[in-house]
Amino acid sequence: MIKVYSVKEITAEIKALLEGSLSRCTVQGEISNCKPSSTGHLYFALKDDKALLQAVMFKSKLWALNFEPKDGMLVQITGNISVYEQRGSYQIIAEKMQLAGEGDILRLLEERKNKLLREGLFDAEKKKTLPFFPKTIAVITSPTGAAVRDIINVITRRNKKVNILVLPAAVQGAEAAASIIAQLKIVNVHKLASVIIVGRGGGSLEDLLPFSDEQVVRAIAESNIPVISAVGHETDWALSDYVADLRAPTPSAAAELAAPLLDDIINKFTEDREILISLMRARIEHIKLMISGFDPETLEMKFRRIEQPFLLRFDDAKEALLRNFSSRLEKVRHKVNLLQHSIEGANPQTILNRGYAIVRDEQGKTIRDASSVPKRTKLIITPAKGSLEAEVL
């Protein structure tokens, strides 16, 4: 006998069968007809080229997502199959959602990051300092995206003296990496800017992949001009953030970091000018005070003050020299007198003047011993004055 089921019974059988055998499963598909409800839950469908599956993700699970689900995204959903009996339909209740292939991408990026890290591309000592007042800021991004408008608005608001050069580049897709690299080279070769901002607005992990391309990272590292990486929102990261000289959480933040606030600069210049003027005035007053001591009267007084000790020393030296000279002269005179007396005392004439006489024989030999002179010897006697002739008897 053929069993006849009621609608309720067959639906219950299907419910038990599906929910029992597919209590926990992971499904991959493209998001379609994505509609957030007023209660905060998200209703959508997963589809591929041959089928469609209804899905719901409750508000309590949505907060954990690091991206915003949108139509066309390829995702993987983990959850439970549920049958809605009143409508006779089934759906998957999503507990987790991730972009399809995201795990593989993250592993690839981690491997690439570690490789470049070992090469030293992310070293802090290689980071360049941003200029205090950039003349021109180059922006490499999509010319039609919200990011470029945000950057231009922020820079213009902060400092109208800074020039903005937008170099259009693809920021998503297969051509994006080559486009970004080409623009980086153009800016560096022609020295078009003082700072470069490279970035885009938020997006999925796949959307941001060009900014983690190995060649893009190397091009940023080779840039002679400081580079700010501004990719996505605050929670988004790309390898360009690690190699850039500065990472900004958003394009708007990058504009704020690159362009100094003009009012702050004017205030700083005004403050520095006042400090400089004050220092110059103090220096001038000090110089005037120093110069005031060089008028003729003061100079003469200072000269006299310097001269006086030397004059005193000169006078003392002169007096000492004269005293020494007089003393030496007196000693010389005394010695001369002594020598004179000695000479005069040894002078034969002086002896003769005292009554002595010199006795010589006819040959002129001086007679010193009377016994040596025979009788009848003729002698010549020389007293102090004149001479006498005598004969020995």
C-alpha positions, 0 to 999 in steps of 0.5 A: 500500500502506498503511503500518502503523506500530508504536506506537513508530514513530508515537509517534516521528513525533508526538514529532519533529513536535511537538518540531520545530514547537513547540520554543519556545512560550508558552502561557496558561492556568489552573493546575490540579492543582498538585503540588510533588514531593519532588525540588523539581520542580513538576508541574501542568496548564494548562487553559482552558474547552476543553482541558488541557495537562500541564506541569512546571517543574524546580527550577532554574527555580522559584527565579527566580519572584517568586510561588508558583504555585497552582491557579486562577492565570492564567499564561503559560508559555514552554517546549518541548513534549515527548512522553513516549513510555512513556506516549504523552503530551505536556507543556510543559516550562516555563522561564519563568512569569509571571502573565497580563497582568503585563507590561501591569499593570507598564507601567500601574503604571510610567506611574501611578507617573511621573505621581504622581511628577511631581505631587510625591505621593512627595516626601520633605519631605511625609512625616510623622513617626510619633509616639513613643508612639501612643495608638491604631493604626488597622489598615485590612485584611481582618478575616479575613486573617493580616495582621491577626492578625500585626499584633495579636499584634506590637503586643500583645506589644510594647506593651499600652498601645497601643489597636488599632482594626481597620477592616475593608476589602476588600483584593482585587477590584473593591471593594477600592480604594473600601473602603480609601479610605472607611476612611482618610476615617473615621479622619481625619475622626473622628481615631480614631488616631495612626498608620494601618497600611494593608496586607495579606498577600502575593499576586499582582500582580493581588491587590495592585492595589488598593494601587496604585489612583490614588485610594487613593494620593491618599487616603493622601497627603491623610491628616493622620495618618501612614500606614504601608504594609505590602503583601505580603512583602518583595519585593512593592511597591505605589504605596502604599509610595511615597506612605506616610509609611513603608513596611514590608516586611511587616504584622508589620514595620509593627506593630513600626515603629508600636508602640514597645517598652514596656520600652524606653520604661520604661527610657528614662523611668527613665534620663531621670528619674535624669538629671533628678534628678541635674541637679536635685540639682546645681542645688540644691547650687549654689543652696545654695552661692550662698545661703550667702554671704548670711548677715548676717555675710557680707552685712555684710562684703560691704557693708563691702567695697563701702562702704569704697572709697566712704567713702574717696573721700568722705573724700578728696573732703571733704578736697579740698573743705575744702582748696580752700575754705580756699585760696579763703577765704584768697585772698578775705581777702587780696583784701579786705585789699588792697581795705580798704587801698586804700579806707583810703588813699583816705579823705580823713580818713586824709589829714587825719590825716597833717597835711593840711588842706582849704582852701575859699573862702566858696562852698565851692570847694576851693582848689588853686592859691594864685595863683588866690586874690585878697587879702582872700579869706576862707578856711575851713581844715579840718584833721583836727579842727575848722575855721579861718577865715582871710583872704589877706594 
